[in-house]
Amino acid sequence: LTENARSIPAPLRAVWDVLTSLKLTIVCLAGLMVLVMACTLAQVNLGTWGAVAAYMRPWIVWWHLPASTIVLPVFPGGALIGAVLMVNLALTGLRYLEPKRRKYGLMLVHAGLVIFFVGEFISAIYQVDTRLAVEIGQTVNFVESPRENELTITDVSDPASDEVFGLPEQLLARADTIAVTGTPLTIKVRRYFQNAELTNRAPSDPPSMATIGVGTQVTVKELPPVSNDDHQNTVTAYVEPVAGGVSYGTWLVSNVLGSPQSFTHEGRTYTLAMKPRRWYLPYSVTLKEFRHEVYPGTDIPKNFASLVQLRDPGAKQDREVLIYMNQPLRYAGRTFYQASFGKQDTLSILQVVENPGWLMPYIACGLVTLGLLVHFGIALRRALRKRAALTEATT
Amino acid sequence: VPARQLKTLSSLALASSLFLAACSRDEITHFKVPKSGGPPAGAPMQPPPGMPPGMGAGQQAPPGMQGDVPPPPAPDRGMHWTLPKGWTEERTGGMRYATLKAPVQGKADGSVVVLPGPAGGELQNVNRWRGQIGLPPIDDAALAAARKVMASKAGKISFYDFTSEGHTKSRLLAGLLEAGGQTWFVKLTGDEAAVTAARPDFMKILESLHLD
C-alpha cells in the first residue's frame, strides 16, 4: 500500500499521510479528553443536555464573545473529532495492517472501534428519547418527549377521530411561514420564545401581539433558556393561522396554557396548543399493576416493576409483559425502561428509547474483545513455538 | 489501490452527508387518532410527586390562564330553559354549564357557559367568536349595529348572529346575558345549514331563559 501510495499526486499524498498518521490518533484522543473535561465543567451552567449539545454533538465548539453578538469557533466539536478519529482508524488499518494471519486480531480491533464510532453517529442523529406515563388501568398509545415541545394543530371536526399535526419547536424557531400539509392552513410564526414568563396583563403593559384568545390578556417576557435539568422552558409563540386568504388572528400558544384554543375554517374546527412533542404508536400499553418494593424498615427502593398488557392488533400481539429495573421491554424498534413512578405508586413512567444503532456498541465491544483474544492467541502461539524451537536447539 | 483509497474516502464523505441529510427531527408529524385514544388534546401533564429531575411537566399557568376562558365559578343561581322537541341537553358542570344538541343534520354544537363579572367585556367576547369562524374583529359601533336585544324572564339578552365566508360556511348564534354579577353565554355554532335549521328552536330557548 505504501509503495502504491507513491503514485498518488503530491497534494493528495500529503492528505493521505496526515489521515493515516498515528500522531493524528493521539491528537484526536487528547482532543476528546479536553472536550470531556470542558463538557463536564460546563454542566454546571448549561445542564447535562445543554453541555452535550454545546460540546459533544456539534462539529465546532463556538464561544459567544461577552457583551456582543460575535460568535467565534474555539475548538473542534465532538462530532468532528469523532469523525476524524473514525476515518483515521479505518485508514491506518488499511495502511499499516497487512492482510496476514498474524494481523487478523488487530484488524478485528480496528473494525470494532470504527463500528463503535459509526454507532455513536447513528445514535446522535437518529436516537429519540421519549417517555410513556401511564396510570393503573389506563391505556396509552403514545410517547412524549420530556424536553421538546410542538405546536399541535388538531382537526377535531370528525366525530370518530382527530387529525393531529405537530409542528416541532425547532421549526417554529427558524421558520417564518409553515404550510401544514394535509390542511388548508399556513401558520405564520410572528414570534417564538424558547423560554418566557407569562403574567396577567396589567393596564400599563404594552399591547399584546395576540389579537384573539387568552393571549390578549397576557404579557410575555422573554427569559434565557433554563440550564438546570430539573426545570423546563416555558416555550411560547405568537402564531397566525391563515387559510383561503383569511387570517384567523394572532394567537398566543405556550406549554403552560391549559385548554387548547380553537377556530373554524370552511366548517372544520382546528385547535391550537403548545404541548410536549408526541408520537402515536400503532400499539397500546395498559398498566395492570405497579410494584414499588423497598428494603425492609427503610424507604430505600429495592425494585420498581410495571406489569403491562401490550396490544398490537396489526401484529396480532396481546400479551402481558413485566418491565422492571434492567429488564426493559424491547418492541418494534423501541425499548421501554422502568424509569420512575408517582401519584402514590399508581403512575408508572417508562423511558422509551428509539435507536436504530443500539446494537452497534455491543457488536463493537464483541469485535474488540474477539480481536484482542485472537491477537493474544496468535502471539502466545508464536511465543510457545519459539520456546519449543529454542528448547529443541539447545538439547 | 489509490483509486480504492479515494473510493474509501469518498464513501465516508458520502455517508457523513447522508447522515446529515437524513436528519428529520424537525419535520411536521401527522397522526389520525381515534377520539377515545389517550387523554383529551391539551390536557396538561401533571408532574407526579416523586418524579425525578428532568421528568417534570414544568410550571403551571398563571391564575386565570388555564384556557381561552377563565376558570369556572360556581353559579350563585341556576339558569333554566325550555327544551324544544327533539333537543337534548347534558348538564356538564364546571365552565360549561350545559351542552345542547339540536335534532338537525350536520354539525351544530350548543353550549351554555357562565363566567364571573363581565367576563372580559362584550366586545372582546364577540370578537373572539368572530375570530373562531374567520371573521375580522369589529369595533364598538359595529358591535352596536350587530346587536339585537331580546327580552327574557332572566333579563335582557344581547343576541348576535354571524356567518363566515368561504365555500363551507360556519354560522354562530350567541345570546349574552348579565345577571346577578355573572355573565351567561348561550351559543350555537357549526355548519351554516345545520345552525340555520336549528335557529328557530334556539331563539325559543333564549326567550325561555329564567333564573331560580
Interface residues (C-beta under 8 A of the other chain):
Chain A: L1 N4 A5 S7 I8 L12 W16 L19 A83 M86 V87 A90 L91 L94 F121 I122 I125 Y126 V128 R131 A133 V140 N141 F142 E144 P146 R147 E150 T152 T154 V156 S157 P159 A160 S161 D162 E163 V164 F165 G166 L167 P168 Q170 L171 R174 I178 V180 T181 G182 L198 T199 N200 T211 I212 G213 V214 T216 Q217 V218 D229 D230 H231 Q232 N233 T234 A243 G244 V246 S247 Y248 G249 S254 N255 V256 L257 G258 S259 P260 Q261 S262 F263 T264 H265 E266 G267 R268 T271 A273 K275 P276 R277 R278 W279 Y280 S284 A339 S340 F341 G342 K343 Q344 L347 I349
Chain B: V1 P2 Q5 L6 T8 L9 L12 S16 F19 L20 A22 C23 R25 D26 E27 I28 T29 H30 F31 K32 V33 P34 K35 G37 G38 A41 G42 P44 M45 P47 P48 P49 G50 M51 P52 P53 G54 M55 G56 A57 G58 Q59 Q60 A61 P62 P63 G64 M65 Q66 G67 D68 V69 K107 G120 Q124 N127 R128 G131 Q132 I133 G134 P136 P137 S164 E165 G166 H167 T168 K169 S170 T189 G190 D191 E192
